[in-house]
């Protein structure tokens, strides 16, 4: 995933979370540069997502080929 694709994805997810009363905090690790191990983005919110919101966020992420980790606190 390129930097521009990641920015577009976060620009789509952030308003969704904010309008549903979540306050996301993003943590970035790594680099989107070709040849690196990639970029890890952690999205932390103060309360669990509703089932509907979780399903929508997962669908958006899968469209971009994003690997979803940490649903049960495990790491990828």
Helices and strands as residue ranges (DSSP letters): H 3-19, E 25-31, E 38-44, H 51-63
